[in-house]
Amino acid sequence: DIKGDELSVNIISIEAKSFTREQQGMEVLVSMQVKSTGDWVYEKSTGMLKQTNVVAEAAGTAEVMGMSIPMTNKTTTAVTVKKM
C-alpha cells in the first residue's frame, strides 16, 4: 500500500522446523510450525524502515524418552524508528 511518502508491506510467513538437540544427556526431537504476520512501513523517499509490527505464533512438540510434550509460543515485536 502506498500513502503519501509511506510504503506499507504486509507479510505472512509459515515455516516448518524439525531438529534434534541434546539436553541433559537425552536426545530431544523438536518439531514445530511458526506462522508470522505483520507489516513493515518504509519512508518512500529514503527507503528507511519507519515501523514494523510482527506477531509470530509457534506450535509443536518435543519428543523425549517416548513422551511427546506439546509446546506453544507467541512473540510480538514492535519497532518504531524516528529521525534525529
DAGITA-V780981 format. One record per backbone hydrogen bond with DSSP energy under -1.0 kcal/mol. NH is the residue of the N-H (numbers start at 1). CO is the residue of the C=O. E is the energy in kcal/mol with one decimal. If there is no record, write none. Layout:
# DAGITA-V780981
nh:NH co:CO e:E
nh:NH co:CO e:E
This chain:
# DAGITA-V780981
nh:3 co:6 e:-2.4
nh:6 co:3 e:-2.1
nh:7 co:42 e:-2.5
nh:8 co:1 e:-3.2
nh:9 co:40 e:-3.0
nh:11 co:38 e:-2.7
nh:13 co:36 e:-2.7
nh:15 co:34 e:-2.9
nh:17 co:32 e:-3.2
nh:19 co:30 e:-2.5
nh:21 co:28 e:-2.5
nh:23 co:26 e:-2.9
nh:26 co:23 e:-2.0
nh:28 co:21 e:-3.3
nh:29 co:63 e:-2.4
nh:30 co:19 e:-3.2
nh:31 co:61 e:-2.5
nh:32 co:17 e:-2.8
nh:33 co:59 e:-2.6
nh:34 co:15 e:-3.3
nh:35 co:57 e:-2.7
nh:36 co:13 e:-3.0
nh:37 co:55 e:-2.3
nh:38 co:11 e:-1.7
nh:39 co:53 e:-2.1
nh:40 co:9 e:-2.5
nh:41 co:51 e:-3.1
nh:42 co:7 e:-3.1
nh:43 co:48 e:-2.8
nh:44 co:5 e:-3.4
nh:47 co:43 e:-3.0
nh:50 co:41 e:-3.2
nh:51 co:41 e:-1.7
nh:52 co:79 e:-2.4
nh:53 co:39 e:-2.2
nh:54 co:77 e:-2.8
nh:55 co:37 e:-3.0
nh:56 co:75 e:-2.9
nh:57 co:35 e:-2.7
nh:58 co:73 e:-3.2
nh:59 co:33 e:-1.9
nh:60 co:71 e:-2.3
nh:61 co:31 e:-2.6
nh:62 co:69 e:-2.2
nh:63 co:29 e:-3.0
nh:64 co:67 e:-2.1
nh:67 co:64 e:-2.3
nh:69 co:62 e:-2.8
nh:71 co:60 e:-2.9
nh:73 co:58 e:-2.2
nh:75 co:56 e:-2.9
nh:77 co:54 e:-3.1
nh:79 co:52 e:-2.7
nh:81 co:50 e:-3.3
